[in-house]
Amino acid sequence: MRIQYEQLALPVSEQFAAALAELLLQNQVSGSSVTINFRDPNYSAEEGGFHPVEIRLEKQNGTWHFCYITDFTYVGIGPYAELAKDLDFDFQAGVFQNLFGVFPIETAWDIYQIWEGNFLHYWQELGVFTIKTTKDK
């Protein structure tokens, strides 16, 4: 199972692509697209925790390609807090979005590397996420 990670607008690492490919294999994901949700069951607006992350991949010519990676956070206080996009790396649209606006995806080069390293640590070393894969029919 191959995930295209070279020659993207952001420096997606081989380690990250391999970890996602292994996850797809373990979950026997087939079809033409998949959405992967990573959730910290203890994450809340009041207590904090590890941000939920959603990754969308689509298959073209037998290879998985990144559509987007979105990291969510609670915005607001108390019962009025709602989940919002904190960081959104949209490979298809070529844009990076955060709470301050929308920018060309290339401007996220440094923040992406920091995000990916942290995410891999939380996922693979700390094991904080429950993971759900949803494939299109």
C-alpha positions as CSV (number, residue, x, y, z in Angstrom):
1,M,0.0,0.0,0.0
2,R,1.5,3.3,-1.1
3,I,0.8,6.8,0.0
4,Q,2.2,9.6,-2.1
5,Y,4.3,11.9,0.2
6,E,7.0,13.1,-2.1
7,Q,6.8,16.3,-4.1
8,L,4.0,17.8,-2.1
9,A,3.7,21.5,-1.1
10,L,4.5,20.5,2.5
11,P,7.3,18.2,3.8
12,V,5.2,15.1,4.6
13,S,7.7,12.5,6.0
14,E,8.2,9.0,4.9
15,Q,7.6,7.9,8.5
16,F,4.1,9.6,8.6
17,A,3.1,8.1,5.2
18,A,4.3,4.6,6.3
19,A,2.4,4.9,9.6
20,L,-0.8,5.8,7.7
21,A,-0.2,3.0,5.2
22,E,0.2,0.5,8.0
23,L,-3.1,1.8,9.6
24,L,-4.9,1.3,6.3
25,L,-3.5,-2.2,6.0
26,Q,-4.5,-3.1,9.5
27,N,-8.0,-1.9,8.9
28,Q,-8.2,-3.5,5.5
29,V,-9.2,-0.3,3.9
30,S,-10.1,-0.5,0.2
31,G,-12.1,1.6,-2.2
32,S,-11.2,5.0,-3.6
33,S,-11.3,7.3,-0.5
34,V,-11.0,7.1,3.2
35,T,-11.3,9.6,6.1
36,I,-9.3,8.8,9.3
37,N,-10.4,10.3,12.6
38,F,-8.1,10.5,15.6
39,R,-9.8,11.3,18.9
40,D,-8.6,11.7,22.4
41,P,-11.7,10.4,24.3
42,N,-10.8,12.7,27.3
43,Y,-10.5,15.9,25.2
44,S,-13.0,18.6,26.3
45,A,-13.3,22.4,26.3
46,E,-13.0,22.4,30.1
47,E,-10.2,19.9,30.6
48,G,-8.2,20.3,27.4
49,G,-6.3,17.3,26.0
50,F,-5.1,16.2,22.6
51,H,-6.7,17.9,19.6
52,P,-8.9,15.7,17.3
53,V,-7.4,15.2,13.9
54,E,-9.0,14.2,10.6
55,I,-7.1,13.0,7.5
56,R,-8.7,12.5,4.1
57,L,-7.0,10.3,1.5
58,E,-8.1,9.5,-2.1
59,K,-6.8,6.7,-4.3
60,Q,-5.6,7.5,-7.8
61,N,-4.0,4.9,-10.0
62,G,-3.4,2.6,-7.0
63,T,-1.7,5.2,-4.9
64,W,-3.3,7.1,-1.9
65,H,-3.0,10.9,-2.1
66,F,-3.5,13.4,0.7
67,C,-6.6,15.6,0.3
68,Y,-6.4,17.4,3.7
69,I,-5.2,17.1,7.3
70,T,-7.3,19.1,9.8
71,D,-6.5,19.6,13.5
72,F,-9.4,20.8,15.5
73,T,-9.6,22.7,18.8
74,Y,-12.4,24.0,21.1
75,V,-13.1,27.7,20.6
76,G,-15.1,29.6,23.3
77,I,-15.8,29.0,26.9
78,G,-18.0,26.6,28.8
79,P,-21.2,25.2,27.3
80,Y,-20.8,27.6,24.3
81,A,-17.4,26.2,23.2
82,E,-17.4,24.5,19.8
83,L,-14.9,22.6,17.8
84,A,-13.3,24.6,15.0
85,K,-10.4,24.1,12.6
86,D,-7.2,25.0,14.3
87,L,-4.8,24.0,11.6
88,D,-6.0,22.9,8.1
89,F,-3.6,21.7,5.5
90,D,-5.6,21.4,2.3
91,F,-3.4,19.8,-0.3
92,Q,-6.1,19.8,-3.0
93,A,-7.0,23.4,-2.7
94,G,-3.4,24.5,-2.0
95,V,-4.2,26.4,1.1
96,F,-3.4,26.5,4.8
97,Q,-6.0,27.7,7.2
98,N,-5.7,28.6,10.9
99,L,-7.7,30.8,13.3
100,F,-6.1,33.9,11.7
101,G,-7.0,33.3,8.1
102,V,-6.4,31.4,4.9
103,F,-2.9,31.4,3.3
104,P,-1.0,29.6,0.5
105,I,-0.2,26.1,1.7
106,E,3.6,26.7,1.2
107,T,3.5,29.3,4.1
108,A,2.8,26.4,6.5
109,W,6.2,24.6,5.8
110,D,7.6,25.1,9.3
111,I,4.4,24.7,11.3
112,Y,3.6,21.5,9.4
113,Q,6.8,19.9,10.4
114,I,6.2,20.8,14.0
115,W,2.6,19.6,13.8
116,E,3.6,16.3,12.2
117,G,6.3,15.5,14.7
118,N,4.0,16.2,17.6
119,F,1.1,14.2,16.1
120,L,3.3,11.1,15.5
121,H,4.5,11.3,19.1
122,Y,1.0,11.5,20.5
123,W,-0.3,8.7,18.2
124,Q,2.6,6.2,18.1
125,E,4.4,6.8,21.3
126,L,1.8,8.0,23.8
127,G,-1.2,6.1,22.2
128,V,-3.7,8.8,23.1
129,F,-6.0,8.5,20.2
130,T,-8.9,6.2,19.4
131,I,-9.0,5.8,15.6
132,K,-11.9,5.4,13.2
133,T,-11.5,4.9,9.5
134,T,-14.5,5.6,7.2
135,K,-14.3,4.6,3.6
136,D,-16.6,5.7,0.8
137,K,-18.7,3.0,-0.7
